[in-house]
Amino acid sequence: MPEDSALPSKLKPAIAANDTDVYAIHGADPEVLAYAMAKYSRSSLTMKESLAEISSQRAEQFLNTFYFQYGHRSIADLAHIPFAIERLSLLAAIALVDEQRWDGQERSTRYQNFRTSGWFTPDLGAQTETFTRSVEAMFAGYDEIGAGMLEALKAAVPQPESMKDEAYVRTLKARAFDVARYLLPLATNTSLGQIVNARTLETQVSRLLTSEFAEIRLIGEKLRAAATEPAWNVQHDEARVVCQEVASANAEAGERVSAMLLRDVKTAPTLVKYATPNAYQSTTRSELAAAAAELMAGQAIDPAPVVDLLDDDEKLEVELATSLLYPNCHYSYRQLRSHVAALSSARIEELIALGTKHRGRHDELLRAFSAGQVFRFDILMDIGGFRDMHRHRRCVQLLQDFTDVHGCEEPGCPGQPSLAEAGLATTYNTAMDAALGMYRQLRDCGVPEAAQSAQYCLPLGVRCRAMFKMDFSEALYISELRSGVAGHFSYRRVAWEMYQAVEKRHPALAKLFRIEDVNVPVDLLTR
């Protein structure tokens, strides 16, 4: 019997119907790989066969036709691209990661000392020197709180004999950073890495280019450039040595190897090149802000709890109109909704229509249109804790701008020395008051650019408001995960109150939660 390879192709035995082939893929450019995967819908070729015949030029031709002309945006979901974004402000980082389809990691305020990170200075003209002094004062307070709280923790928490000195200090230092971070201004520099598909990248870049902040717009431009220009090759130096070694033995082979290993790779030169500022978002945002201001007519903001679980019998039209207005003001959802619900059906329909009035052919609907979830939590918490909650992508989040109108939090954890007990209350209050004073000075200076940039002065201890909409599974997941004893005390309290709100409305479901009572003092050496 001859070997299969010796048989004519038409006589070779067919692959068994249940002989599934599975293999990982490495080395293909993101757009080429996206094209190869898209070919499954139009070709019977295997992935290996498709990749063998596709060039970057063919991929670009295909994408220009089917992605841009026919609007097949799902193709871009198949091209995943890693990025490093370094030395951006915390304010910009929050805007950058505000995508529902996003994966990444950022520098942790718990495990790293941000004193040496530096900060972003917006264009403030004559106010720049005053701004700089204010930020320096906040960092001085951050240093003093961190060092003082570490000493207080050492005095309050004995070191177990079985615990090494390094682990003991590292664990308590993280607890101290949990307190000190409340004084970090939003101007503080951070760094992060993200791995996103090209569709998410395109919408991300477009959204960033639409921002009111110059820093964020510039980051959008740099992201677009990074996707369309040659990427950094982590193996470049090693590949160059290999090419030289091959060329020394065979010049022609060296040229071929060099062309393969040292070629420039552009991760998404086609899929992101047309990302531009989004007129739909910017124009609609302005009109909805004006509508919210008209509706509320300068009314005071009512007091609100940390967590407010909204009623689940609300008319969809009322929810849509309220959700559209919510990110464009500073009122609680409940207070805003009471005014929306009192409007005529025609006026409510007009507010909803504002959300689609300027929508272009390929614009996705505003996030506020993601409505109908049973569990809707209006949360008022410190910015630092919010940044941890912001990571939950399986829920719809509507964010309001940062402001001083909601006041600030004083850090406190059951079983841990308070600021007063550590002798640090005066330091904290003085630094917080000075930061808020600088914020108000810039906000009220009469120069629009400086007034907008005032948010960079706000410390992470200032409260912010955000709406989280989700299903029951996500409400349980967040409550369980964020109430854990190793977590930050800020979001532990929010998770606990989310659970209590669900328990009150659905007592029979409370037993499904594996919850940690955040009012019980924790072992401060548990991480």
Order of alpha helices (4+ residues) and beta strands (2+ residues): alpha-alpha-alpha-beta-alpha-beta-alpha-alpha-beta-alpha-alpha-alpha-alpha-alpha-beta-alpha-alpha-alpha-beta-alpha-beta-alpha-alpha-beta-alpha-alpha
